[in-house]
Amino acid sequence: MSRREHPVWDHWPTDLDWQPMASDLRTVRLLGMSVRLLILAAVLALPLAVWLGPVGFLCALGIAAAIAALRSWIIVRAVRAWGFAERERDLLVKHGLLFRELSIVPYGRIQLVDLKAGPIERAFSLTTVQIRTAALGAVTEIPGLHPEVAAGLRDRLSARAAEVREGL
């Protein structure tokens, strides 16, 4: 058998009820990118105009717009790639387009479950669940959840982690 017939990503669990992120996560990520680009443009506009001249500056502006459009397309696709699923003994989190990642977090290894939200996330009523495990510095994030969904997930994960630890 060749590698093409059975790539490792075909072995992702497909029979699970994968939960998607809220659709507003696209908007949050696109706004975050826009804010960073505006700050970068404000800092670099005058030096680039002086260094490149008017024609060079317009070319640089066109290239930056093309890169921003490509990045926007990637953000929209990447948000669709996020998902999580709860199983009996662990939590699965998947994401990534080019570099795919599947994290399996056993409930018994969970030490801390946090909720966090930046200013743009809060404006769209979204929250990120952050899961810290016993592995040194290991953090798994599930972004773009509505606060009630995130709080419910936090409570379920904390309860399951406590149950598993008590059973040891």
Buried (B, 14 or more C-beta within 10 A) or exposed (E): EEEEEEEEEEEEEEEBEBBBBBEBBBBBBBBBBEEEBEEEEEEEEEEBBEEBEEEEBEEBBEEBEEEBEEBBEBBEEBBBBBBBBBEEEBBBBBBEEEEEEBBBBBBBBBEEBEBEBEEBBEEBEBBBBBBBBEEEEEEBBBBBBBBEBBBEBBEBBBEBBEEBEEEE
